[in-house]
């Protein structure tokens, strides 16, 4: 059975899909039934009607997240519609449960407009303790997230933006430390000006990167101040520069971050970078340049991808389950930038600690230590749930 057949069989058998609903209370006797439904259910109904906060006491609201998509930007596959996004949303639900014990309803919305999508989410929001937006195309994702954050009193998090940004920032901070460079002074090129690219650059700037040291590149080249085709989100990063192409931008750069598409970076571009560069080629499943080609071009670089079969995987599962766990535990009204930065620092710090034997066994490794091929913790590190949520929760109250 090839990989495609394995994937399809995994999703179809022994029953279709990846999620199910299970009762958390006994329902085996007539007494159980009378408590679970009528007449017993009336008592928590009355208490919630008196005080909405009681929903956190008597229902699953406080540990329930909606994973919501319109299917306009599914993985690297594009706009395939809401129904086609369902396997991804179910998968996200598995990760929330496996890594942070959070329950999920996946919701795929067939909305005729951005406004309709926003209204749908607002209308169903009382059910949930948090909203995770997923696979929504830019620039609509920015409008949707902003509106929902303003209108709802529960955390709203667009993982393709902020989850990606958190992991990129944590990995980059550690990679720069290994390369003896400082975030405040490095020249950064970001290829990809969608949700992930823009959010990552904003978070890096909040952590010390200089706007004048960042070049953003989209499918038409460097985003500079003479371009007339920029939306308001890209305009924020338009700079005065004579550089026009990706090759121009890469010349002398310390850092390359790719959140774009496959095979867009050449060996010659890497050779033109500054000494001891950091290369994050994060397009999935095929990166902007493969690690073998990158290492053949430079023997002094640190390389990361979005794939699990290479060292230094930049994987959102290191962030969103634990960020939400912290936010839900703190009953936070939103996930702030301070909470994201707390997650960045906790991730970066954890990678510097000795790796437990159980992690080595999970990845069939004999040793693993902070350095060029280990700049981020592994997803199955049991310390993630211990370290990140408390830091996020504490930052929500700061």
C-alpha positions as CSV (number, residue, x, y, z in Angstrom):
1,X,0.0,0.0,0.0
2,X,1.5,3.3,-1.0
3,X,1.3,6.5,1.0
4,X,-1.8,7.8,-0.7
5,X,-3.6,4.6,-0.1
6,X,-2.5,4.5,3.5
7,X,-3.8,8.0,4.0
8,X,-7.2,7.3,2.5
9,X,-7.5,4.0,4.4
10,X,-6.6,5.8,7.7
11,X,-9.4,8.2,7.2
12,X,-12.0,5.7,6.1
13,X,-11.5,2.7,8.4
14,X,-12.7,1.3,10.8
15,X,-15.2,4.1,10.5
16,X,-15.1,7.3,8.4
17,X,-13.5,10.4,9.9
18,X,-11.1,11.0,12.8
19,X,-13.4,12.5,15.6
20,X,-16.3,11.2,17.7
21,X,-18.3,12.5,20.6
22,X,-18.2,10.5,23.9
23,X,-20.2,11.0,27.0
24,X,-18.2,12.3,30.0
25,X,-21.0,11.2,32.5
26,X,-22.6,7.9,33.2
27,X,-25.9,7.2,31.4
28,X,-26.6,3.6,32.2
29,X,-29.7,3.8,34.4
30,X,-33.0,5.5,34.6
31,X,-31.6,7.8,37.3
32,X,-28.6,8.7,35.1
33,X,-31.0,9.6,32.3
34,X,-33.2,11.8,34.6
35,X,-30.0,13.7,35.6
36,X,-28.5,13.9,32.1
37,X,-31.7,15.1,30.5
38,X,-35.2,15.8,31.9
39,X,-35.9,16.8,34.6
40,X,-32.4,17.1,36.0
41,X,-31.0,19.2,33.2
42,X,-33.3,22.1,34.2
43,X,-31.2,22.9,37.2
44,X,-28.0,23.9,35.4
45,X,-30.2,25.7,32.8
46,X,-31.7,27.9,35.6
47,X,-28.2,28.6,37.1
48,X,-26.8,29.6,33.7
49,X,-29.8,31.9,33.0
50,X,-29.1,33.6,36.3
51,X,-25.4,34.0,35.6
52,X,-23.8,33.1,32.2
53,X,-20.5,32.4,34.0
54,X,-22.1,29.3,35.4
55,X,-21.8,27.8,31.9
56,X,-18.1,27.2,32.7
57,X,-19.2,25.3,35.8
58,X,-22.0,23.1,34.4
59,X,-21.1,22.6,30.8
60,X,-18.0,21.8,28.6
61,X,-17.8,25.4,27.4
62,X,-14.5,26.0,29.2
63,X,-12.7,23.2,27.5
64,X,-14.3,23.3,24.1
65,X,-12.8,25.0,21.1
66,X,-14.3,25.5,17.6
67,X,-12.0,24.8,14.8
68,X,-13.5,26.8,11.9
69,X,-12.7,27.2,8.2
70,X,-14.2,28.4,5.0
71,X,-11.8,26.2,3.0
72,X,-10.3,29.1,1.0
73,X,-6.7,28.2,1.8
74,X,-6.4,24.5,2.7
75,X,-2.9,23.5,3.5
76,X,-0.9,24.1,0.3
77,X,-3.8,23.0,-1.8
78,X,-5.6,26.3,-2.2
79,X,-9.3,27.2,-2.3
80,X,-11.1,23.8,-2.4
81,X,-14.2,24.8,-0.4
82,X,-15.4,24.2,3.2
83,X,-16.3,20.5,2.8
84,X,-12.9,19.6,1.5
85,X,-11.4,21.3,4.6
86,X,-13.1,18.9,7.0
87,X,-10.3,16.3,7.1
88,X,-7.9,19.0,8.1
89,X,-10.2,20.5,10.7
90,X,-10.8,17.0,12.2
91,X,-7.1,16.5,12.3
92,X,-6.7,19.8,14.2
93,X,-9.2,18.5,16.7
94,X,-7.1,15.3,17.2
95,X,-4.0,17.5,17.9
96,X,-5.9,19.7,20.4
97,X,-7.1,16.6,22.3
98,X,-3.8,14.6,22.1
99,X,-1.5,17.3,23.2
100,X,-3.6,19.5,25.5
101,X,-6.7,17.6,26.4
102,X,-9.0,20.1,24.7
103,X,-12.2,19.1,23.1
104,X,-13.1,20.3,19.6
105,X,-16.0,20.7,17.3
106,X,-14.9,21.1,13.7
107,X,-17.1,23.6,11.8
108,X,-16.9,24.1,8.1
109,X,-18.8,27.2,7.0
110,X,-20.2,27.8,3.5
111,X,-20.4,31.5,3.7
112,X,-21.1,33.7,0.6
113,X,-19.1,36.6,2.0
114,X,-16.7,37.6,4.7
115,X,-19.5,39.3,6.5
116,X,-21.6,36.2,6.4
117,X,-18.7,34.1,7.8
118,X,-18.2,36.6,10.6
119,X,-21.9,36.6,11.6
120,X,-21.9,32.8,11.5
121,X,-19.1,32.6,14.0
122,X,-20.5,35.3,16.2
123,X,-23.9,33.5,16.3
124,X,-22.5,30.1,17.3
125,X,-19.8,31.5,19.7
126,X,-21.8,31.0,23.0
127,X,-21.1,27.2,22.6
128,X,-17.4,27.6,22.9
129,X,-14.6,28.7,25.2
130,X,-12.4,29.6,22.2
131,X,-12.3,30.0,18.5
132,X,-9.5,28.6,16.3
133,X,-9.6,29.9,12.7
134,X,-8.0,27.8,10.1
135,X,-7.2,27.7,6.4
136,X,-8.7,31.0,5.6
137,X,-7.1,32.9,2.7
138,X,-5.4,36.3,3.1
139,X,-6.4,39.1,3.2
140,X,-9.8,38.0,4.3
141,X,-8.4,36.2,7.3
142,X,-7.1,39.5,8.7
143,X,-10.5,41.1,8.4
144,X,-12.3,38.1,9.9
145,X,-9.9,37.8,12.9
146,X,-10.0,41.5,13.7
147,X,-13.8,41.6,13.7
148,X,-14.2,38.5,15.8
149,X,-11.6,39.6,18.3
150,X,-13.5,42.9,18.7
151,X,-17.0,41.3,19.0
152,X,-16.3,38.2,21.1
153,X,-15.3,37.8,24.8
154,X,-13.5,34.5,24.2
155,X,-10.1,33.9,22.7
156,X,-10.0,34.1,18.9
157,X,-6.8,32.7,17.3
158,X,-5.9,32.3,13.6
159,X,-3.3,29.5,13.8
160,X,-2.0,30.0,10.3
161,X,-1.0,33.5,11.4
162,X,-0.1,33.5,15.0
163,X,0.6,29.9,15.6
164,X,3.1,29.8,12.8
165,X,4.6,33.1,14.0
166,X,5.2,31.7,17.5
167,X,7.0,28.7,16.3
168,X,9.1,30.6,13.7
169,X,10.1,33.1,16.3
170,X,11.1,30.5,18.9
171,X,13.1,28.6,16.3
172,X,14.8,31.7,14.9
173,X,15.8,33.0,18.3
174,X,17.6,29.8,19.0
175,X,19.1,29.4,15.6
176,X,20.5,32.9,15.8
177,X,22.0,32.1,19.2
178,X,23.7,29.1,17.8
179,X,25.0,31.2,14.9
180,X,26.2,34.0,17.4
181,X,23.9,36.6,15.9
182,X,21.3,39.0,17.4
183,X,17.7,39.4,16.3
184,X,18.1,43.2,16.6
185,X,20.8,43.4,13.9
186,X,20.1,40.6,11.4
187,X,18.9,41.2,7.8
188,X,15.7,39.1,7.3
189,X,14.1,38.1,4.0
190,X,10.6,36.6,4.1
191,X,9.3,35.0,1.0
192,X,5.5,34.9,1.3
193,X,3.3,37.8,2.2
194,X,0.2,36.0,3.3
195,X,-1.2,35.2,6.8
196,X,1.9,33.4,8.1
197,X,4.5,35.7,6.6
198,X,2.9,39.0,7.8
199,X,2.1,37.7,11.3
200,X,5.6,36.3,11.7
201,X,7.3,39.5,10.7
202,X,5.1,41.5,13.1
203,X,5.9,39.2,16.0
204,X,9.6,39.3,15.2
205,X,9.5,43.1,15.2
206,X,7.7,43.1,18.6
207,X,10.6,40.9,19.9
208,X,13.3,43.2,18.6
209,X,13.8,42.8,14.9
210,X,14.1,46.1,13.0
211,X,11.6,47.0,10.3
212,X,14.4,48.5,8.2
213,X,16.2,45.1,8.3
214,X,13.2,43.2,6.8
215,X,12.5,42.6,3.2
216,X,9.2,41.0,2.3
217,X,8.9,39.3,-1.0
218,X,5.7,38.1,-2.8
219,X,5.0,36.5,-6.1
220,X,5.8,39.8,-7.9
221,X,9.1,40.5,-6.1
222,X,10.2,42.7,-3.3
223,X,7.5,44.7,-1.6
224,X,8.9,48.2,-2.0
225,X,7.4,51.7,-1.7
226,X,7.1,52.3,-5.4
227,X,4.7,49.4,-6.0
228,X,1.1,50.4,-6.7
229,X,-0.4,46.9,-6.4
230,X,-0.2,46.4,-2.6
231,X,-3.1,45.9,-0.3
232,X,-3.0,47.7,3.1
233,X,-1.5,44.7,4.9
234,X,1.5,44.5,2.5
235,X,1.8,48.3,2.4
236,X,2.8,48.1,6.1
237,X,6.1,46.4,5.0
238,X,6.8,48.5,1.8
239,X,10.3,49.9,2.1
240,X,12.6,52.1,0.2
241,X,15.0,49.8,-1.6
242,X,16.6,49.3,-5.0
243,X,16.2,45.5,-4.6
244,X,13.5,44.0,-6.8
245,X,13.9,40.2,-7.0
246,X,14.2,37.4,-4.5
247,X,17.8,37.0,-5.6
248,X,18.5,40.7,-4.9
249,X,16.9,40.4,-1.5
250,X,18.9,37.3,-0.5
251,X,22.2,38.9,-1.2
252,X,23.9,39.6,2.1
253,X,20.9,38.4,4.1
254,X,21.4,36.7,7.5
255,X,17.9,35.0,7.6
256,X,15.6,33.5,5.0
257,X,12.1,32.6,6.0
258,X,10.0,30.9,3.3
259,X,6.2,30.5,3.7
260,X,5.5,30.3,0.0
261,X,5.9,27.4,-2.4
262,X,8.2,24.7,-3.6
263,X,11.6,25.1,-5.2
264,X,11.7,28.9,-5.3
265,X,15.2,29.2,-3.8
266,X,18.4,28.2,-5.6
267,X,21.8,27.2,-4.3
268,X,23.2,30.4,-5.8
269,X,20.8,32.5,-3.6
270,X,22.0,30.7,-0.5
271,X,25.6,31.2,-1.6
272,X,25.0,35.0,-1.8
273,X,23.7,35.2,1.8
274,X,25.9,36.4,4.7
275,X,28.2,34.1,6.7
276,X,26.4,31.6,9.0
277,X,22.9,32.1,7.6
278,X,19.6,30.7,8.9
279,X,17.3,29.2,6.3
280,X,13.7,28.3,7.2
281,X,12.2,26.8,4.1
282,X,8.7,26.0,5.4
283,X,6.5,25.4,2.3
284,X,4.7,22.0,2.7
285,X,5.1,19.3,1.6
286,X,7.9,20.6,-0.7
287,X,10.1,23.3,0.8
288,X,11.5,26.3,-1.1
289,X,14.8,24.4,-1.2
290,X,15.5,20.9,0.0
291,X,17.9,20.4,2.9
292,X,20.3,18.3,0.8
293,X,20.6,21.1,-1.7
294,X,20.9,23.8,0.9
295,X,23.6,21.9,2.8
296,X,25.5,21.3,-0.4
297,X,25.5,25.0,-1.1
298,X,26.5,26.1,2.4
299,X,28.2,24.1,5.2
300,X,27.7,26.9,7.7
301,X,23.9,27.3,7.6
302,X,21.1,26.2,10.0
303,X,18.3,24.7,8.1
304,X,14.6,24.2,9.2
305,X,11.6,22.9,7.2
306,X,8.0,22.2,7.9
307,X,8.5,18.5,7.5
308,X,8.9,15.8,10.2
309,X,11.5,13.8,8.2
310,X,14.2,16.5,8.5
311,X,15.8,18.0,11.6
312,X,14.3,21.3,13.0
313,X,10.7,20.9,12.0
314,X,8.7,24.1,12.4
315,X,5.4,22.6,13.5
316,X,2.4,24.5,14.7
317,X,1.5,21.6,17.1
318,X,4.3,23.0,19.3
319,X,2.1,26.1,19.8
320,X,-1.7,26.2,19.4
321,X,-2.7,23.3,21.8
322,X,-0.6,24.7,24.6
323,X,-1.5,28.4,23.9
324,X,-5.2,27.5,24.0
325,X,-4.7,25.4,27.2
326,X,-3.1,28.4,28.9
327,X,-5.8,30.8,27.7
328,X,-8.7,28.4,28.7
329,X,-7.1,27.7,32.1
330,X,-6.8,31.5,32.7
331,X,-10.3,32.1,31.4
332,X,-8.7,34.7,29.1
333,X,-10.9,36.9,26.9
334,X,-8.3,37.0,24.2
335,X,-4.9,35.7,23.2
336,X,-2.7,38.7,23.3
337,X,0.7,39.4,21.8
338,X,2.2,39.1,25.3
339,X,0.8,35.6,25.6
340,X,2.3,34.7,22.2
341,X,5.7,36.0,23.3
342,X,5.4,34.0,26.5
343,X,4.9,30.9,24.4
344,X,7.9,31.8,22.2
345,X,10.2,32.2,25.1
346,X,9.0,29.0,26.8
347,X,9.5,27.0,23.6
348,X,13.0,28.5,23.0
349,X,14.0,27.8,26.6
350,X,12.8,24.2,26.6
351,X,15.0,23.3,23.6
352,X,18.1,24.2,25.6
353,X,17.3,21.6,28.4
354,X,18.5,18.0,28.4
355,X,16.1,15.8,26.3
356,X,14.3,13.1,28.2
357,X,14.9,9.5,27.3
358,X,11.2,9.0,26.4
359,X,11.5,11.6,23.7
360,X,14.6,10.0,22.2
361,X,12.7,6.7,22.1
362,X,9.7,8.3,20.4
363,X,11.9,9.5,17.6
364,X,14.3,6.5,17.5
365,X,17.3,8.6,18.5
366,X,20.2,7.9,20.7
367,X,21.0,11.5,21.5
368,X,19.7,15.0,21.0
369,X,21.1,18.3,22.2
370,X,20.6,22.0,21.5
371,X,22.5,23.0,18.5
372,X,22.4,23.2,14.7
373,X,20.0,20.3,14.3
374,X,17.9,20.8,17.4
375,X,16.6,24.3,17.8
376,X,13.0,23.5,18.8
377,X,11.5,20.9,21.1
378,X,9.9,17.8,19.6
379,X,6.1,17.6,19.5
380,X,6.0,14.5,21.6
381,X,8.0,16.1,24.4
382,X,5.8,15.7,27.5
383,X,7.3,18.8,29.1
384,X,5.4,21.1,26.6
385,X,2.1,20.8,28.4
386,X,3.9,21.5,31.7
387,X,5.9,24.6,30.5
388,X,3.9,26.5,27.9
389,X,0.3,26.8,29.3
390,X,1.4,28.2,32.7
391,X,3.5,30.9,31.0
392,X,0.7,31.8,28.6
393,X,-1.8,31.9,31.5
394,X,0.5,34.1,33.6
395,X,1.0,36.5,30.6
396,X,-2.8,36.8,30.2
397,X,-3.0,38.4,33.7
398,X,0.1,40.6,33.3
